[in-house]
Amino acid sequence: MRALGAAAIVGLLVGAVTARVVWSGESEIAESTAALRHGNAYEATVRARRAAGWYAPGAPHVRVAYERLASIATTAEGLGDRDLALLAWRGIRTAAIETRWLLVPHKEDLDRANLAIARIEAAAPRPPGTRTEPPQRIEEKQLAALLRDEAPRTPWVVLLLVAFVAWAGGAAWAVRRSSASPDGIDLARARAGVFVALAGVLLWVLALWRA
């Protein structure tokens, strides 16, 4: 019964968080649509970027947000509005990076945005004599910088989670075992839990260092 109660509480918390994310995302995409109707492409882009950041798997506002940002970016680029195009492409890039965890949910969008940003930056006008490389070389450098992955490595992030569970679980186990003796606190009964907790701490430090 305790396990069922705990599962129910967790389910309610997850449901509440998901509802908050979806409601916020839908609100932002609605504001983006209203801005477009009033001819404010900048505000529409900012709002769509926020909507994309309110990520939940399968939420309809997320796909709408990415498609809108890409549409604004390509249209602005075609009209020669470099600043708006970069704002929209960077919105896609930032949202995709912010919402990644073990996977990158919108990797194709991220790759497309990286290529577009590098292309636009390479074609930007520069004062004479400030850059002597050909645009293609500049684009390659820009793309290499955008593709540089400085995020924590996934296996070590997983190990961090495992280490935390071992740490907290081992400590709880040790306290429970040591206090379950009819003769009072028995530290000998807590050895296994202490060992698991210490192993969790060591793994946590290792994963934090390597991640």
Disulfide bonds with the S-S distance in Angstrom:
none
